[in-house]
Amino acid sequence: MNWVVVVPVKGNPGAKTRLGGPGTDRARLADAFALDTVAALAAAAPVLAVFVVTGDTVLGAQLAHLGAHIVAEVRDPADPLNAAIDVGLAAAAAEFPTAHRAVVTGDLPALTADDVERALALAAHHELSMVPDADETGTTMLLALAGAPISPRFGSGSRAAHEAAGHVPLALPARSGIRRDVDSPADLTLIERLGAGPHTSALLAAASARRDAPDVPAAVPDPVIVPSADSPLEK
């Protein structure tokens, strides 16, 4: 079975604010998550194409280098995430009208091609399906067979919303990379233990090296000697 996958990517310094730290560091991590997610999807055998919806042209170029089709984001202040997904789904359907469709969040740095292939194999048995996140309240992957209507409801409580729309939760282990999105420092710590993709791993390794580097004491300036009337400064 052939699938097309839509990935919404925020791609700006405001991404992943719950991770803490400076905005530039969060942005670099968010970019790395997206790169690792898309790389894993593109490597999965049943995936015909990956459509990334983003307004970040720099990150978009990097994702295109991985083989992704880049779709320009159209901002909808009322519901930007699901509006972006709808734009990606429309682009995917226009190019691959008979393919099955999936939506994947762009923050799955531990995702592997095997994870993707396992999920798609299970999804083949359901007209509508989904992968809940490890917390059991969100959604990391939403799937629909060709011809089935798909209406994304990502956001708070998305699992319940998607189940109410008829999507069947797929039985995948909680430790699978496809269920491990990253929203908090605790999530990131677990990802380090599970093993992240190369882009995220490189950033985490660099951060660890900086933390482990010995502190270099600041140079102590020579004392300033002020001459007194009793002891004039020698020349």
N, C-alpha and C positions, 0 to 999 in steps of 0.2 A: 504494500500500500504506500502511496506517495502522499507526502504532507508538505504544506507550506506553513511556516511559522512566523508569527508577528511578535516583535519585541519592542515595547516602548522604552525609550531611554531618555531620562531627564537631561543628564549631561551638563550640569552647571554647578557653580560653587554652593548653591543652596541645597544640593542633593545630600541625603543621608545625614541630616542634622543631628539625629539621635546618636550618631557614632561619637560625637564630641570632637574636640581638637580644632585646630585652625581650619577655616573653610577650604583652603587650598589642599590640605591633606585629605579632607573628606572627598573633595572633588576628584582627586587622583585615585582614591580607593574606589569610588563609584564608577569611574571610567574603567578601572581594572576589572571590576566585577562584570561590567557589560562586555568587555573584550573576551573574558573567559567564558561567559555564558554563550555568546554568539559563536565562539570557536568550537565549543562542544556541540552545539546544535548543527553547525555546518558539517561537522565530522560524522554525524549520524547517517547511516545508510538510507533510511526512508525519507529523509528531508530533501525535498527538491530545491527549496530556496528559503532564505531567511530574510524577512523584511523588517528593517529597523526604522522606527519612527522617532526622529530626533530633530531638535532645533540647533544642535551643536555641530557646526560644520567641521571643526577640527576632529572631534571624536568620530563624526560620521565618516571622514576620510579614512581613519584607522579601521573602522568596522568594515568599510567597503573593501579595504585591502584583505580582509578575512573572507571576502566573498559575499557580504551582505548587500542586499538591495536597500538603498537609503531613500526613505520617504520623508519629505519635509513636514515637520510638525505644524499643524494649524492650531493655534492656542484657543481654547475654549475656557474662559474663566470659571464657568459654572462647574465643569467636570473635565479638567484637562487630561487626566489619565485615560479615561474611557473614550473620550473624544479622539485622542491620539490613536488608540487601538482601533477604533472604527475606521479611521483613515487608512491604517495599515491593512486591515482586513479587506477594504475596498480595493486597494492596490494589488493585493495578493490574488483576489478573485478575478480581477481584470486580466492578469497575466496567466494565472493557472486556474481556470474556471472549474475544472473537474477534480482538483486536488482536495484532500481533506485539510482542515485548518486547525491550527493550534495557536494559542497566545501564551507567551512565556514572559515572566517578569525578568528584568535585566539585572537582577542582583543575586545570582546563583553561582558564586565563584568556585564552588566545589562540584559543579555539574560536570558529568562526563558523557561521552557519546553512548556508552552502555546504558547509563541512566535514561537517556532520551529514548533509545531503542526499546528498552523494557517498557517504558510508559506508553509508547506508541503501539506496541504489540497488545497491551491490555486495552487500550482505547479502541482498537479495531472491533471489539465486541460490543461496543455501546454507541448509539447514535450521538449521544452527548455525554461527556465525561469531564473529570477535573482531577487535579492533584492538589490536595490541601497542604498547607505549610505544616511544619513540625509542631506548631502551637495549636493546630487543628481549628483555627479561626479564620485564617486567610487562604488565599489561593496562589499557587505558583505557576500552575499550568491549566489552561482551559482548552477543551478540545471538542470538535464537532466533525462528524463525517460529512462528506460532500453532499450538498443539498439540504443539510439540516440547518435550521436557523441558529445563529449564535449572537447573544447579546451580552457583552462583557459588563460585569458589575464589580470591578475591582475597587478596593478601598476597605474601610473598616467593616468587618463582618462579612467579607466577600464569600467565604465558604457557604454560609447559610443562604446567602442570596443566590449563589450559583446552583446549590442543591434545589432550592425552591423553583428554579427555572428548568429543572430536569437533568442537571449534570450529575452523573454518578461518580462518587469518589473512587479513585483507583487504589488498589491495595499495594502500596509501596512502603518499604520500611522507613521509619522516621529518620534514620541516619543517612538515608539516600541523599546525595547532593541535590536532587531535583526538588526536595522538600526543604532545603536549608537556605532560605533567603537571609540576608544580613540587614538587620535594622538597629542593632545595639552592640556595644563592646562585648557583651557576653556571647552574642551570635558569632562575632568575629573570632573570639578565642576558640570556640568550638570548631570553626572552619579551619583554623590553624592546625588543630589536632586531626581533623578528618583528612586534610590535604586539599589545598586550593589549586586552581589552575596556574599556569606559568606567570601571567601578568600580575595576579594578586600575590602569588608567592614571592615574586621579585620585590614588590613593595614592602611586604611584611619582613622579608629578610633584611632589606636595607634599614628599616626602622629598628629591627632588633640589633643590628650592628651598631647603630648610633647609640642605642641605650647601653650596650655592653662596652662601648669604647671607654678607656680610662680617662678620667678627668685630667686635663693638663693644667697644672697650677699657673695662675696668672703670674707674669713677671713682676717681681718686687722692685720698685724703683729705688735707686740709690738714695740714701738719706740726704736731705738738704741740710748743710751745715751753715749755721748763721754765725758769723764772727762776732765776738764780743770785744769790748774795749780792752779787757784784760788779756785776751788771747787772740791776737789778730790772725786772720787766715793766712797760712803760708802760701807762697806762690812757687 
